[in-house]
Amino acid sequence: MQSRLVTRSATLLLILMAALAAAHGAGAPLPAWPAGLAAWAAGVLLWPRLDPRQRRQVAWLIGIGALSLAIGAMAGATHAWLGILTQNNALLGMLVGVSFLQLVGLDEDGARLPRGRGALWRTLFGVHLFGAVINLSAVFIMGDRMAAGARLSATQAVVLVRAFLAAAMWSPFFAAVAVALTYAPGSTLLGVVAVGVPFALALLLLAGYRLERELGAEVAGFVGYPMHLSALWLPVLLALAVAAGRQWLHGWTALAVITVAAPAIAVLACLARHGPVDTVRRVGDQASTRLPAMSGELALFLAAAVFASGLRALLAASGHWLPFGHFGALQAALVLGGMIGAALVGVHAVISISLVSAWLAPISPDPVLLATIFTQSWAIGLAVGPLSGIHLALQGRYGLPAAGLARANAAYGARAYGLAVLWLFAIAAWRDVAFY
């Protein structure tokens, strides 16, 4: 009974946090910190849900951040602590709103599973589009269907991983884009999407080409997911809603628009399909199960806020050192390489992004270039990281070893990094930023 009360309280706090964050992002006369208080209260209630590895990681981040804040405060940086309550509120509110898109799911028509080269490419683009909207649930829906009662193959899992993570380059419903907008001052959703979509397409073409080469003659037997054009209504509708909101809702941030639009569209779609009574039940079930299940994401982003705030205080108080005085394409490529290397040893992209953001802040990097390396570190780093969330999720659901999936993506990751470096130089030329 007590556990149920705690879960319900945490759920209500997360909904309150999302509402407060959206209201602040919409320009309401409301400070940012009340949403932070609600988020921290929910995080405390959901702490017992974290596994031991998550607890250790979160505790270390908070400990380092708090120590840095204390040292910074003694040296005169007294205002950095407010970031603990304000840093990631908009991002967390968006994650709450987007979680309701899982109410819609994918249209299953019982079609026969396709095979061959065409099935590989259709599955690749299908999981990319739907993963960009309903996130990890698209991977599980497609994975369960592709397995067809048997075990999902490692090759099928690799297709899902590469295609899904490529959406980190541009999808406004993906945590990676929200993180990039939060930690790259001056970046905009339009800018991230403009440079992210072409690179995501390049990643998909690279992924498909590499998979064809890896499978060889066996590509004819690849079992994919039955995709149909009629199923694309949800991504199209959401894209139009976000574009309309950005056009007409002046003063609203991109994350505030998404926080409101995502659950509204999900509920309307559910009403059209299932009627009001069933919709109320489904929304209640979604809120009571999915939102508390965000405990790991919530704790990580709250800890990242403490960590980033502490780093900023420490850097402000102790002076600043950089091996370079300018952030050009070459420097961006080197920093991206370090971030992908950090992912290889288990450092989550959120942590490396918050570290790089605080470290580079004094030299004011070009916002598009900075946001791009953040999304690239997510799209590529998580594909090769053995401890990335998607690999661990596939291991837990289908029994596929996370380390094995990461190794299977190693050659792809190396080539993707090469493409990323070329793209960074192209962005630098477009933005009139020096190459080095």
C-alpha positions as CSV (number, residue, x, y, z in Angstrom):
1,M,0.0,0.0,0.0
2,Q,2.8,2.4,0.9
3,S,4.7,1.5,-2.2
4,R,1.6,2.3,-4.3
5,L,1.2,5.6,-2.6
6,V,4.8,6.5,-3.2
7,T,4.5,5.6,-6.9
8,R,1.3,7.6,-7.3
9,S,2.9,10.6,-5.6
10,A,6.0,10.4,-7.8
11,T,3.7,10.2,-10.9
12,L,1.8,13.3,-9.9
13,L,5.0,15.2,-9.1
14,L,6.4,14.3,-12.6
15,I,3.2,15.5,-14.2
16,L,3.4,18.7,-12.1
17,M,7.1,19.1,-13.1
18,A,6.2,18.8,-16.8
19,A,3.4,21.3,-16.5
20,L,5.5,23.9,-14.6
21,A,8.4,23.4,-17.1
22,A,6.1,23.9,-20.1
23,A,4.5,26.9,-18.5
24,H,7.9,28.5,-17.9
25,G,8.9,27.7,-21.5
26,A,5.7,29.2,-22.8
27,G,6.6,32.5,-21.2
28,A,4.4,32.4,-18.1
29,P,5.4,34.6,-15.2
30,L,6.8,31.6,-13.3
31,P,10.4,31.0,-12.3
32,A,12.1,27.8,-13.4
33,W,13.0,26.4,-10.0
34,P,9.5,25.2,-8.9
35,A,9.7,22.6,-11.6
36,G,13.1,21.6,-10.3
37,L,11.7,21.1,-6.8
38,A,9.0,18.8,-8.2
39,A,11.6,16.8,-10.2
40,W,13.9,16.3,-7.2
41,A,11.0,15.3,-5.0
42,A,10.0,12.7,-7.5
43,G,13.6,11.6,-7.8
44,V,13.8,11.0,-4.1
45,L,10.6,9.0,-4.1
46,L,11.8,6.8,-7.0
47,W,15.3,6.3,-5.7
48,P,14.6,2.7,-4.5
49,R,13.7,1.7,-8.1
50,L,17.3,2.3,-9.3
51,D,19.6,-0.7,-9.7
52,P,22.9,-0.7,-7.8
53,R,24.9,0.4,-10.9
54,Q,22.6,3.4,-11.5
55,R,22.8,4.4,-7.8
56,R,26.6,4.4,-7.8
57,Q,26.8,6.4,-11.0
58,V,24.3,9.0,-9.7
59,A,25.9,9.2,-6.3
60,W,29.3,9.8,-7.8
61,L,28.0,12.6,-10.1
62,I,26.1,14.3,-7.3
63,G,29.1,14.0,-5.0
64,I,31.6,15.4,-7.5
65,G,29.1,18.2,-8.4
66,A,28.4,19.1,-4.8
67,L,32.1,19.2,-3.9
68,S,32.8,21.4,-6.9
69,L,29.9,23.7,-5.9
70,A,31.3,24.0,-2.4
71,I,34.8,24.8,-3.6
72,G,33.4,27.3,-6.1
73,A,31.3,29.0,-3.4
74,M,34.3,29.4,-1.1
75,A,36.1,31.0,-4.1
76,G,33.3,33.4,-4.8
77,A,31.1,31.6,-7.3
78,T,27.9,31.7,-5.2
79,H,25.1,31.6,-7.8
80,A,26.0,28.4,-9.6
81,W,23.9,26.2,-7.2
82,L,20.7,27.5,-8.8
83,G,21.5,25.3,-11.8
84,I,20.6,22.2,-9.6
85,L,17.0,23.3,-9.8
86,T,16.9,24.8,-13.3
87,Q,19.4,23.0,-15.6
88,N,17.4,20.1,-17.1
89,N,13.8,21.0,-16.3
90,A,12.7,21.6,-19.8
91,L,14.4,18.4,-21.0
92,L,12.7,16.3,-18.3
93,G,9.3,17.9,-19.0
94,M,9.7,17.0,-22.6
95,L,10.5,13.3,-21.7
96,V,7.4,13.2,-19.6
97,G,5.3,14.6,-22.5
98,V,6.8,12.3,-25.1
99,S,6.3,9.2,-23.0
100,F,2.6,9.4,-23.8
101,L,3.2,8.8,-27.4
102,Q,3.6,5.2,-26.5
103,L,-0.2,5.2,-26.3
104,V,-0.3,5.3,-30.1
105,G,2.1,2.5,-30.9
106,L,2.3,1.1,-34.4
107,D,-0.5,-0.3,-36.6
108,E,-0.1,-4.1,-36.7
109,D,-1.9,-5.6,-39.6
110,G,-0.7,-9.2,-39.4
111,A,1.2,-9.0,-42.7
112,R,3.7,-11.6,-43.5
113,L,7.3,-10.7,-42.5
114,P,9.3,-9.6,-45.5
115,R,12.7,-11.1,-46.4
116,G,15.7,-10.0,-48.3
117,R,17.6,-6.8,-49.2
118,G,14.4,-4.7,-49.5
119,A,13.2,-5.8,-46.1
120,L,16.6,-4.7,-44.6
121,W,16.3,-1.2,-46.0
122,R,12.6,-0.8,-45.2
123,T,13.2,-1.9,-41.6
124,L,16.2,0.4,-41.3
125,F,14.2,3.5,-42.3
126,G,11.0,2.3,-40.5
127,V,12.6,1.9,-37.1
128,H,14.4,5.2,-37.7
129,L,11.1,7.1,-38.3
130,F,9.1,5.5,-35.6
131,G,11.9,5.4,-33.1
132,A,12.3,9.2,-33.7
133,V,8.7,9.6,-32.5
134,I,7.9,6.9,-29.9
135,N,11.5,6.2,-28.9
136,L,12.6,2.9,-27.5
137,S,9.2,1.4,-27.6
138,A,9.4,1.3,-31.4
139,V,12.5,-0.9,-31.1
140,F,10.7,-3.4,-28.9
141,I,7.5,-3.4,-31.0
142,M,9.5,-4.1,-34.1
143,G,11.9,-6.5,-32.4
144,D,9.0,-8.6,-31.0
145,R,7.4,-8.7,-34.4
146,M,10.6,-9.6,-36.3
147,A,11.4,-12.3,-33.8
148,A,8.0,-13.9,-34.5
149,G,8.0,-16.1,-31.4
150,A,11.7,-17.1,-31.9
151,R,14.9,-15.3,-30.8
152,L,15.8,-12.0,-32.3
153,S,19.0,-12.4,-34.2
154,A,22.1,-10.3,-33.5
155,T,21.9,-8.9,-37.1
156,Q,18.3,-7.9,-36.6
157,A,19.3,-6.2,-33.3
158,V,22.1,-4.3,-35.0
159,V,19.7,-3.0,-37.6
160,L,17.4,-1.7,-34.8
161,V,20.3,-0.1,-32.9
162,R,21.9,1.7,-35.8
163,A,18.7,3.0,-37.3
164,F,17.2,4.0,-33.9
165,L,20.3,5.9,-32.7
166,A,20.6,7.8,-36.0
167,A,17.4,9.6,-35.0
168,A,19.4,11.3,-32.2
169,M,20.7,13.7,-34.9
170,W,17.4,15.4,-35.5
171,S,14.3,14.2,-33.8
172,P,12.7,16.8,-31.5
173,F,11.2,13.9,-29.5
174,F,14.6,12.3,-28.8
175,A,16.4,13.1,-25.5
176,A,19.6,13.8,-27.5
177,V,18.2,16.8,-29.2
178,A,16.7,18.2,-26.0
179,V,20.2,17.7,-24.3
180,A,21.9,19.5,-27.3
181,L,19.4,22.4,-27.1
182,T,19.9,22.6,-23.3
183,Y,23.8,22.4,-23.2
184,A,24.6,24.4,-26.4
185,P,23.7,28.0,-25.7
186,G,22.2,29.7,-28.7
187,S,21.3,26.6,-30.6
188,T,17.8,26.3,-32.0
189,L,15.6,23.3,-33.0
190,L,15.6,24.5,-36.6
191,G,19.4,24.6,-36.7
192,V,19.8,21.2,-35.1
193,V,17.3,19.6,-37.5
194,A,18.8,21.4,-40.6
195,V,22.2,19.9,-40.0
196,G,21.0,16.7,-38.3
197,V,18.7,15.3,-41.0
198,P,21.3,15.1,-43.8
199,F,23.8,13.4,-41.4
200,A,21.2,11.0,-40.1
201,L,20.5,10.0,-43.8
202,A,24.2,9.5,-44.3
203,L,24.3,7.2,-41.1
204,L,21.4,5.2,-42.4
205,L,23.0,4.7,-45.8
206,L,26.3,3.7,-44.1
207,A,24.5,1.3,-41.8
208,G,22.6,-0.4,-44.6
209,Y,25.7,-0.6,-46.8
210,R,27.8,-2.1,-43.9
211,L,25.0,-4.6,-43.1
212,E,24.8,-5.7,-46.7
213,R,28.6,-6.2,-46.7
214,E,28.5,-8.1,-43.4
215,L,25.7,-10.4,-44.4
216,G,26.9,-11.1,-47.9
217,A,24.8,-13.7,-49.6
218,E,22.8,-14.2,-46.3
219,V,21.1,-10.8,-46.9
220,A,18.5,-12.7,-48.9
221,G,17.3,-14.4,-45.7
222,F,17.1,-11.3,-43.6
223,V,13.7,-11.1,-41.8
224,G,12.5,-7.5,-41.5
225,Y,9.5,-5.6,-40.3
226,P,6.4,-5.1,-42.6
227,M,6.4,-1.3,-43.2
228,H,3.6,0.5,-45.0
229,L,3.2,4.2,-46.1
230,S,-0.2,4.4,-44.4
231,A,1.6,4.0,-41.0
232,L,3.5,7.2,-41.4
233,W,0.6,9.4,-40.3
234,L,2.0,9.8,-36.7
235,P,5.4,11.2,-37.6
236,V,3.9,13.5,-40.2
237,L,1.2,14.8,-37.8
238,L,3.7,15.4,-35.0
239,A,6.1,17.2,-37.3
240,L,3.3,19.5,-38.5
241,A,2.2,20.2,-34.9
242,V,5.7,21.1,-33.8
243,A,6.2,23.3,-36.9
244,A,2.9,25.0,-36.4
245,G,3.6,25.6,-32.7
246,R,6.9,27.2,-33.4
247,Q,5.4,29.4,-36.1
248,W,2.3,30.6,-34.2
249,L,3.2,30.3,-30.5
250,H,5.6,33.2,-30.2
251,G,7.6,33.1,-27.0
252,W,7.3,29.4,-26.6
253,T,10.5,27.3,-26.6
254,A,10.8,24.3,-28.8
255,L,10.8,21.9,-25.8
256,A,7.6,23.6,-24.3
257,V,5.8,23.0,-27.6
258,I,6.8,19.4,-27.7
259,T,5.9,18.9,-24.0
260,V,2.3,20.0,-24.8
261,A,1.9,18.7,-28.3
262,A,3.0,15.1,-27.8
263,P,0.5,14.1,-25.1
264,A,-2.3,16.1,-26.7
265,I,-1.9,14.3,-30.0
266,A,-1.5,10.9,-28.3
267,V,-4.7,11.4,-26.4
268,L,-6.6,12.6,-29.4
269,A,-5.4,9.6,-31.4
270,C,-6.4,7.3,-28.6
271,L,-9.9,8.9,-28.4
272,A,-10.4,8.3,-32.1
273,R,-9.4,4.7,-31.9
274,H,-10.8,3.5,-28.6
275,G,-13.4,6.0,-27.4
276,P,-13.4,8.1,-24.2
277,V,-13.8,5.4,-21.6
278,D,-10.9,3.2,-22.8
279,T,-8.8,6.3,-23.4
280,V,-9.1,7.4,-19.8
281,R,-8.1,3.9,-18.7
282,R,-5.1,3.8,-21.1
283,V,-3.9,7.3,-20.1
284,G,-4.1,6.4,-16.4
285,D,-2.2,3.1,-17.0
286,Q,0.4,4.9,-19.0
287,A,0.9,7.6,-16.4
288,S,1.1,5.1,-13.5
289,T,3.5,2.7,-15.2
290,R,5.6,4.5,-17.7
291,L,6.3,7.7,-15.7
292,P,7.7,5.9,-12.6
293,A,9.7,3.7,-15.0
294,M,11.6,6.9,-15.9
295,S,13.4,6.7,-12.6
296,G,16.8,6.0,-14.2
297,E,16.5,8.8,-16.7
298,L,15.2,11.2,-14.0
299,A,18.0,10.4,-11.6
300,L,20.7,10.7,-14.4
301,F,19.5,14.1,-15.6
302,L,19.1,15.5,-12.1
303,A,22.6,14.2,-11.2
304,A,23.9,15.7,-14.5
305,A,22.5,19.1,-13.4
306,V,24.4,19.0,-10.1
307,F,27.6,17.8,-12.0
308,A,27.4,20.5,-14.6
309,S,26.6,23.3,-12.1
310,G,29.6,22.2,-10.0
311,L,31.9,22.2,-12.9
312,R,30.8,25.7,-14.0
313,A,31.4,27.0,-10.4
314,L,34.8,25.4,-10.2
315,L,35.9,26.7,-13.6
316,A,34.6,30.2,-12.8
317,A,36.4,30.3,-9.5
318,S,39.7,28.7,-10.5
319,G,40.3,30.2,-13.9
320,H,40.1,28.3,-17.1
321,W,42.5,26.2,-19.1
322,L,42.0,24.9,-22.7
323,P,44.5,23.4,-25.1
324,F,43.1,25.8,-27.7
325,G,41.6,29.3,-27.8
326,H,39.2,28.7,-30.6
327,F,36.6,26.0,-31.4
328,G,36.9,25.2,-35.0
329,A,36.1,22.0,-37.0
330,L,39.4,20.3,-36.0
331,Q,38.8,21.0,-32.3
332,A,35.2,19.8,-32.7
333,A,36.4,16.6,-34.3
334,L,39.0,16.0,-31.5
335,V,36.4,16.6,-28.7
336,L,33.9,14.3,-30.5
337,G,36.5,11.6,-30.6
338,G,37.1,12.0,-26.9
339,M,33.3,11.8,-26.2
340,I,33.0,8.6,-28.2
341,G,36.0,7.2,-26.4
342,A,34.3,8.0,-23.1
343,A,31.2,6.1,-24.3
344,L,33.4,3.0,-25.0
345,V,34.3,2.8,-21.3
346,G,30.7,3.3,-20.1
347,V,30.4,7.1,-19.6
348,H,26.9,8.1,-20.6
349,A,26.6,10.8,-23.3
350,V,24.7,13.1,-20.9
351,I,27.7,13.2,-18.6
352,S,30.3,13.9,-21.4
353,I,28.0,16.5,-22.9
354,S,27.6,18.4,-19.6
355,L,31.3,18.2,-19.0
356,V,32.2,19.5,-22.5
357,S,29.5,22.3,-22.3
358,A,30.9,23.6,-19.0
359,W,34.5,23.3,-20.2
360,L,34.0,25.1,-23.5
361,A,31.6,27.8,-22.3
362,P,34.2,30.6,-21.8
363,I,35.2,30.5,-25.5
364,S,31.6,30.6,-26.8
365,P,31.7,27.9,-29.4
366,D,29.5,28.2,-32.5
367,P,26.1,26.8,-31.3
368,V,25.4,24.7,-34.4
369,L,28.8,23.1,-34.3
370,L,28.6,22.5,-30.6
371,A,25.1,21.0,-30.8
372,T,26.1,18.8,-33.6
373,I,29.0,17.1,-31.8
374,F,26.5,16.5,-28.9
375,T,24.0,14.7,-31.1
376,Q,26.8,12.9,-33.0
377,S,28.3,11.7,-29.7
378,W,24.8,10.2,-28.9
379,A,24.2,8.7,-32.3
380,I,27.6,7.1,-32.6
381,G,28.8,6.8,-29.0
382,L,25.8,4.8,-27.8
383,A,26.1,2.5,-30.8
384,V,29.6,1.4,-29.8
385,G,29.2,1.7,-26.0
386,P,28.7,-1.6,-24.3
387,L,26.9,0.0,-21.4
388,S,24.5,2.2,-23.4
389,G,20.9,2.0,-22.5
390,I,19.7,0.5,-25.8
391,H,22.2,-2.4,-25.7
392,L,21.3,-3.1,-22.1
393,A,17.6,-3.0,-23.0
394,L,18.1,-5.5,-25.8
395,Q,20.1,-7.7,-23.6
396,G,17.4,-7.7,-20.9
397,R,14.6,-8.3,-23.4
398,Y,16.1,-10.7,-25.9
399,G,19.1,-12.2,-24.1
400,L,21.6,-10.7,-26.6
401,P,24.9,-9.8,-24.9
402,A,25.4,-6.0,-24.7
403,A,29.1,-6.2,-25.2
404,G,28.6,-8.4,-28.3
405,L,26.2,-5.9,-29.8
406,A,28.7,-3.1,-29.2
407,R,31.5,-5.1,-30.9
408,A,29.3,-5.7,-33.8
409,N,29.0,-2.0,-34.3
410,A,32.7,-1.2,-33.9
411,A,33.5,-1.0,-37.7
412,Y,30.3,0.9,-38.3
413,G,31.2,3.3,-35.5
414,A,34.7,4.0,-36.9
415,R,33.3,4.8,-40.3
416,A,30.5,6.9,-38.8
417,Y,33.1,8.9,-36.9
418,G,35.0,9.6,-40.2
419,L,31.7,10.8,-41.7
420,A,31.1,12.9,-38.7
421,V,34.5,14.7,-39.0
422,L,33.8,15.5,-42.7
423,W,30.3,16.8,-41.7
424,L,31.9,19.0,-39.0
425,F,34.2,20.6,-41.6
426,A,31.2,21.1,-43.9
427,I,29.3,22.9,-41.1
428,A,32.3,25.0,-40.2
429,A,32.5,26.1,-43.9
430,W,28.8,26.9,-43.9
431,R,28.9,28.8,-40.6
432,D,32.1,30.6,-41.5
433,V,34.0,29.0,-38.6
434,A,37.7,28.4,-39.0
435,F,38.7,24.9,-39.6
436,Y,41.4,24.9,-36.9
